[in-house]
Amino acid sequence: MDKVIFGITGLTLGGAERVLVDIVNRLVDKYDITIFTIYANGELESELDKRIHLNSLYNFSYNSLGGLKKKLIPLKVLLMQRKIFRENIDNDEYKAQIAFLFFSITRIFSVKSKKNTKKIAWIHNDISKVFGKGPKSRLKRIIDRNTYEKYNTLVFVSIDNLDKFNRVYDDMLLPHETVVNNYINSKRILQLAKEDIKEEDKELFTDKTLKIVQVSRLVKQKAIDRLIKVHSKLIKQGVKHKIYIIGDGPLKEKLNKLIKENNIQDTFKLLGARENPYPYMKKADVVSLFSEFEGYPMVIEEAKVLNKYILATNTATREALINYSKKSQIVENTEEGIEKAIRFAVKNKKQISKYENDFVYENEKLIEKIIKIIESNEKRKDK
């Protein structure tokens, strides 16, 4: 059985992390799989098939670190990437070495292998928006262009991400490129959605006010500060609705402060991370994703599996909604667009719950495509 190694920062509660767990659990019948993580103790480690090998550089989680160590350890990893690669990734005969998440892992896995190994990098986001602007961002683009050129294949989760990447790196020697939308285990989602929400959260869903649930990390990309601003404005105007955000992240303290400043603690709540967000999504009237930019959001596919009405800003998310147009609305990526979307949902609460769609989630072709990528002998192409 051929060996394949995947790399990711850690198996925490995140979209890319969930996708990786679902993929390797499907591939383990065909390949001897190892997952290399920088940090251990991720919540999703327990969901890995027991046949999968897990190797972590550090035996602690990133979130357990103090403020100084959160800066020093990533720097140490960056400076020692060649040594880390030799000792942890290039120490066995792998058919493919796959960097599944951007930044440190992609750089570590780009180190030249002593073996005849295929190198694959997965790209989950709109690369044109990740770095921002300024001299620092330009330097990062140069470094990462050199990194990506060392791979045989780049896998993008959406056509939009592929197009944006090619605009940013229009001068690089391009590896083979392909698009693979995020794979999810739909049966697992439907089963988990049957479970109860936490006891302390049950009262959140008892009244008849429109409930919007968004599952996302508390980071700038998700634009939750913008959503708080829109929500506060609508509440003051008497547009009754409630928004619950499931997820954690570095902006939690700042966002909670913003919620208090706008005096909307009763209608806008950060519920924190939930290992099982699906009962919350199932109880919601609407699932939203009002991000500034996206890759190919797994949460949207999950909402489709749960047959929920979806509101989303105009990002790469639109690709995930092509086959779900009867029960979704893509709005302008502005405060005005989000405001109109929420007003529509509040006004049409009864109707949107009755909207029908003929969507059926099919995922086997995605697994077949991934296997083909691993097995292929694509040559590099020049541009």
N, C-alpha and C positions, 0 to 999 in steps of 0.2 A: 504494500500500500504506500503510495507516494506521500511524502510529508509536506505540509504547508504551514507557514507561520504567519500570523496576523499580529500587527502591532497597534496599540491604542493607549492613550494616556492612563486610563483606568476604567474599570467597568462600573461606573457610577450611574445614577438615574438620569440618563440623557438620551436624546434621539438616536445619534449615531451608535452609541453604546448598545442600545436595545436592538438596533438593526444588526449589529455584528453578532450578538448572542443568537438571534434567530437564524442568521445565515450559517454560522458554524454548527449549530445544532442540526441543521439540515444536511450539511456537507460531511459530517463525521462518519457516515456510512461509506463514503468514497475515499476520504483522505485521513491520514494521521495528522491531527491538527494540534498546533500549539498556539496559545495567545500570550504575547509578551506585553506586559503593562509596565509603566514607570512606577505607578503607585498601586498598592494592594488594598484589600478590604472594601472593594466596591460592592454596592448593594446587589448588583446583577451577577456576581460571581456564583452565587448559589443556584442560579438557573442554568448553568452550563451543563451539558451532557457530561457524565462522569468519565467518559473516554477522552475528553479534551484536556490537554496539559496546560497548566497555567503557570507562567514564570514572571515574577515581578522583580523589578530592579530594587525597589524599596518595600519593606514589609509593613508600611503604614500608609494611610490615605492622605491625599493632599489637604483635605479639609481639617485634618488633625494638626496641621502645622501652624506655628505661630507666624505673625506677620513678617518677621525678618527671614525666616526659613522659606516662606513662600516665594521670596525673591531670590535667595541664595541657591536653593536646590535646582530650580530650572536653569540658572546660570551655570551651575556645575554640570548638569546634564548636557547643556549646549557645548561646553568646553571639552567634555569627555566622550562625545558622541562616537568617535572611532573606536575607542576602547570598549564602550558599552556594546557596540555592534559586534566586535570580534568575540567578546566573551558571552554574549547572550543570544545573538541572532545567527551569526555565521559559524556557530559551533556544531552544526549538523548539516546533513545533506537535505536541503529543502527544494522541492520543485518550484515553489514560488515564495517570495518574501513580500508580504502585502502590508503597506502602511495604510491603516484604515482611517486615520484622523490627522489633520493638518498640524503644523508647527513641529514640535520636538521629534515626534515619531517619524514624520516624513523625512526629516534631516538625518536621523539615525539610520533609517533603512536605506537611505541613498548612498551610504558608504559602499564602495566597490567590494563585491563579494569575491572570496577566493574560489568559490564553487561556481558551477555553471547554473546559476539560479535566475529565474525570471523575477524582475522587480516590478511591482504594481503599486500605484498610489491612488487612493480614493479621495475625491474632492467633494465635500458636502456643502459648499457654500458659494455665494456670489463673491468671487475673489476680488472684484472691483470695489467692493464696499468694506472688506475686512480690514484693510490697513489704514484707512482714512487718508489724510493729506499731510504734506510737509516733508522735510528732508529725511526723517526717520522712516517714513513709509516708502520713499523711493529707494532707500538702502535695502529695506526688507524685500522689495520686489526684485532687486538685482540678485540678492542671496538666494531667494526662492526660485528664481528662474534657473539658476545654476543647479539647484537641487532637483527640480523637476526634469531637467534634461538628462539626468542619470537613470531615469526609469524607462522601462520598455513600454509600459502601458499606463495611461491615466484614465481612471474611471470617474465619470461625472454622474451625479444623481439626477441631473435635469439638463435638458437642451439649453435652457437659459444660462445655467452655470458654465456650460461648455462655451457658449458664445461670448460670455463676459470674460472668461479666461483668455480666449484667443484675442480679444481686444486689448487686454492688459499686456499679454506676452506675445505681441504680434511679430516680435523679432527673434524669438527663440527657436532652437532646433526641436521640433515637436516629436515626442514619442507617439506611439499609436494611441488614438483617443476613442472612447466609446461611452455610451450613456446607459446606465443601469439604475432605474428607479428603485427607491428603498423597498426592501423586502420586509414583510411582516408576517407573523403567524396569526392569521385571522381567527382560527379556532381557539387559541389561547385567549385572545381578547374577548370573544363572546362568552367564554367560560368565566373569566375573571369579572366581567361586567355584572354577573349574577350575584356577586358577593355584596355584602352590606358596606356602606360608607362608615367611617368612624363614628362612634356613639356621640362624641362631642360635636360632630358636624351635621347630625341629622336635622336639627332645628333650622339649618340654613335653607332647607328645601321644603319647609312646611307651608309657606304662604303661596299665593297665586301670582306674585310678581314675576315678571320675566327674569329668568336666570341665565346668565351668560358665563360659561366656563372656558377658561383658556389655560392650556397646559404648556408651560414654557419656562425656560430658565430666566432668572432675573438679571438679564444683561441688556446692554444698550440696544443691540440688534432687535430685540422684541418690542421696543418702544412702549413700555408699560407706563412710563411717565406721561407720554402723550395720551394714552388711554385714560389715565387718571384725570387729566385735564378735561377731556371730552366728557367723561362721566360726570364730573363735578358740575360742569356747565348744564348738562341735561337734567340732573337732579334738581338744581336750583330753578329750572324752568318747569318742573313738575312732571318730567318724563320718567315715570317710575320703572326702575329695573335694578338688578343687582349683578355685580361682576365678581367672580371668584377666580383667583389665579392660583394654579397648582404648580409648584416648582420653587427652587431655591437658587441663590446666586449672590454675587458680590454687591448687587444694588439693593438688597433687601432693606437695610437700615435707611437708606436714602428714600426709598419708595414708601416705607412706612411713615416716615416723617412728612412726606408730601401728602399722604392720605389724611394724616392728622391735621395738617395745615388747612386742608380743604374741608375738614369736618365731615368726612364721608365714611367713617369707620364702620357704620352700620350697613352700608350698601356696597362697599368695595373692600374685599378682603384678600390678603395674601395668606393662603392656607398652608404654604410650605410644601416640601416634597412629599409625595405619596407613592409608596411602592406599587400601589394599585389605584391609578387614577380613573379607571374605566367606569366604576359605579357612579362617580361624580359626573363624568361625561354623559352617561346614560340618563341621569336625572335632569341634566340641563335642558333648557328649551333650545339653546343655541350653543354651538361650539365656535369659538373665534380664534383667529390668528392675525392680529393687526400689526405685524412686524414691519420694520423698515426694509429688510431684505431677507431672503430665505434661500435654502438650497433646494431640497425637495422634502418638505416637512412630513415626517412620519405620523405626527399627531393628526394630520388631515386624513391620511389613509385610515387611521384608527377610527376617526369620527365617521368616515364613510361606512366602515364595517358595522358601526353601531347605528347606522341609518339616521344620523343627526343632521339638523339644518346647520349649514356652515356659513360664517361670514369671514372674509379674508381680504386683506389689502392686496393691491396688484403687484405681486412679486412673482418669483418662480413658482409660488403656490398654485398659480393658475393652471399649470400643467397637470397638477394632481386633481383638478376639478373639471377637466375637459369632459370626462364621462359621468359627471355628477351635477350637471348644470341645472337640473330640475329642482335640486334641493340645496342650492348654494348661491351666494352672491359675492362677486369680486368687486371691491370698491376702490375708488381713488386713494392712493397712498398719502393721504393728508388728514388733518383733523376734520375738515369738512366732510370728506368721504366716510370716515368712521362715524361721525355724528349722524349722517343720513342713514347709514346702515343700521345703527341702533334704533333710531326713530322708526324705521321701517319694521324692524323686528318687534318692537313694543306695540305698534299699531296693529300688526298682523299676527299676533301671538297664536291665536287659535288656528288660523289658516296654515301657517308654516308647519305646525305639528301634523297636519293632515296631508301635506304634499307627498306625492308618491314618486318613486324613482325605480328604475329597473337595474340598478347597479349590482353587479356580482363581482366580488374580489377574486381575482385569479393570480396566483403567484408562482406556479411551477416554471413558467417560461423564464422568470428572473433567475431562478436557481440554475436552469440549463445554460443561461447566458453567462453566469459567473463561472461555471465549470468550463465553458468554451474559452473564456478569457485565460483561465489558469492553464489550460491544455494547449493553447495556440502558441505558435512560434512567430509572433509578429516582429518584424524588423523595424528599426527606427526609421523615421522618414524626415527628410530635410524640408525646410520651408524657405 
